[in-house]
Amino acid sequence: MNILDTIVEQRKVDLADRGLEMGFAVPAERSRPVVPFLPQKGVILEVKRASPSKGDIAPDLDSAATALSYVTAGAAAISVLTEEHWFKGSLKDLMAVTEAVGTRAAVLRKDFLIHEDEIDVAYRCGADAVLLIARILDAERIVAMAQRCRDLGITALVELKLADDIKKLELVAKAVPADTIVCGVNCRDLSNFSIDLLAPSKVLGKIKAILGDNARVVFESGIRTPQAADFAGSLGFSGLLLGEAAARNPAEASALVQGFVGGKPSDHSRFFESLVTAGPLKDGAPRPLVKVCGITNMADATLAAELGADFLGFIFCSRSSRDVTAGMAAIQADVVALKQRTGVKTVAVITETDSKEGLMAQKLLKEGVFDVIQVHGYEVALQFLQDETLRHLPHYCAVPVRDEEDLNKLEMLRKLGEPRILVDAKVDGLLGGTGVRVEEHLVAKIAAKQKLWLAGGLAPETVAGVITGCAPELIDISSGLEKEPGVKDPAKIQKLFTELTEVRK
């Protein structure tokens, strides 16, 4: 039984033992006017003391004072956790918050509600919206609960995650007006607490197909810094629900709000949106994405693309034996033609932002020769992300990993809102194409927290075992396909895709 199932089972026990009002003195009638919930782009800040994944977050939090600080920070709405066992909230918090904020912000009751009569309790406590988690409600019940929200004049925040949830939304949309519904998509998988910052984008288009282009959709969880909030704000969502980040550090709330509200679509966000909605990261991919890296000539590029490579990597680094800087002018027109013919995406790998090689890669990206930059190395990644002229370019970071300490570097980049990070093996004095594997126990820890993009020591004869063992979303192969540095072996490229075909079966 996962944690979500455990929480729901406990809720059934609590309702049976303590009743709908959980033993609190709830007003017989509502006294507070209903405040519109998220009528325009804004941030929902959360009154949250603890969570199953993090334990205590702010155990001594004063719910009313915290809510008022959130209003001052510019929150469009306040979310109040009222689940007692794992989140240490209560209906007392909800009543305190609604009284404190008055009509200055809308208030959401966030809980694991399983019956429409619980919505009446939330309404009488002053809530303007309630969370309905589609995953824990059958179709008949979620429709009835959305209808109760409509009848009371408050909003149903319908949280979606799975394919079945979308089917439930279709039924809800037939039963109540679209403007009474706000949808939420959680980055966190509540079955294992892993985070995928691209998960909401996979669902956004499906929601708008049901509710219309003006659908209000909330990006939930996973955001901990203003930079990450900016990334979420660039993806086309109308709301952001922030829990831990604001609760741990209320003084940061204003910067988080400004980051999301000010986030605008960028080439970076459009690149990742294209991958998840129409490209190789779309749900149901039969095999991992494949990046063939260290390409130096068109023969290797053409063969890899025609056999099914999703990405081709070209290295711009004078210290690499695979550096293409000097020869790029001769092949860039052919690279563009190959992209147009096969749909393969091209990657410029850089190890410095301001070197001759790094600047050339940036120029060719802007000219459309390349689709994305791989920023290779932790320190250069931080430098890249701190530069306002660079961080909105389409990019992902690559971090060499050798020990537990290197995992902290991945965590920092994730905290800064990087949706995908390529993990490579660290070998002193070498920049990649090392032929060395990342230790399996480190790979397992990384895969437990994020979607795994994996490089280092991969070869045609090892990919099946790697895919079976750690289920990477992307594999990056360079030296394992070579007959000498920078020159691929056609037989090895062919064998790679033959092996992948067998894995697909």
HELIX and SHEET records of a PDB file:
HELIX    1   1 ILE A    3  ARG A   18  1                                  16    
HELIX    2   2 SER A   63  THR A   72  1                                  10    
HELIX    3   3 LEU A   91  VAL A  101  1                                  11    
HELIX    4   4 ASP A  117  CYS A  125  1                                   9    
HELIX    5   5 ALA A  134  ILE A  136  5                                   3    
HELIX    6   6 ALA A  139  LEU A  152  1                                  14    
HELIX    7   7 ALA A  163  ALA A  175  1                                  13    
HELIX    8   8 ALA A  178  THR A  180  5                                   3    
HELIX    9   9 ALA A  199  LEU A  211  1                                  13    
HELIX   10  10 PRO A  226  GLY A  233  1                                   8    
HELIX   11  11 GLU A  244  ARG A  248  1                                   5    
HELIX   12  12 PRO A  250  GLU A  252  5                                   3    
HELIX   13  13 ALA A  253  VAL A  261  1                                   9    
HELIX   14  14 ASP A  267  THR A  277  1                                  11    
HELIX   15  15 MET A  298  LEU A  307  1                                  10    
HELIX   16  16 MET A  328  THR A  342  1                                  15    
HELIX   17  17 LYS A  356  LYS A  366  1                                  11    
HELIX   18  18 TYR A  378  GLN A  386  1                                   9    
HELIX   19  19 GLU A  404  LYS A  415  1                                  12    
HELIX   20  20 GLU A  440  ALA A  447  1                                   8    
HELIX   21  21 VAL A  463  CYS A  470  1                                   8    
HELIX   22  22 SER A  479  LEU A  481  5                                   3    
HELIX   23  23 PRO A  490  ARG A  504  1                                  15    
SHEET    1   A 9 GLY A  42  VAL A  47  0                                        
SHEET    2   A 9 ALA A  77  LEU A  81  1                                        
SHEET    3   A 9 ALA A 106  LYS A 110  1                                        
SHEET    4   A 9 ALA A 129  ILE A 133  1                                        
SHEET    5   A 9 THR A 155  LEU A 160  1                                        
SHEET    6   A 9 ILE A 181  ASN A 186  1                                        
SHEET    7   A 9 VAL A 217  GLU A 220  1                                        
SHEET    8   A 9 GLY A 239  LEU A 242  1                                        
SHEET    9   A 9 GLY A  42  VAL A  47  1                                        
SHEET    1   B 2 ALA A  50  SER A  51  0                                        
SHEET    2   B 2 GLY A  55  ASP A  56 -1                                        
SHEET    1   C 9 LEU A 289  VAL A 292  0                                        
SHEET    2   C 9 PHE A 311  PHE A 316  1                                        
SHEET    3   C 9 LYS A 345  ILE A 350  1                                        
SHEET    4   C 9 VAL A 372  HIS A 376  1                                        
SHEET    5   C 9 HIS A 395  VAL A 401  1                                        
SHEET    6   C 9 ILE A 421  ALA A 425  1                                        
SHEET    7   C 9 TRP A 453  ALA A 455  1                                        
SHEET    8   C 9 LEU A 474  ILE A 477  1                                        
SHEET    9   C 9 LEU A 289  VAL A 292  1                                        
SHEET    1   D 2 GLU A 482  GLU A 484  0                                        
SHEET    2   D 2 VAL A 487  LYS A 488 -1                                        
END                                                                             
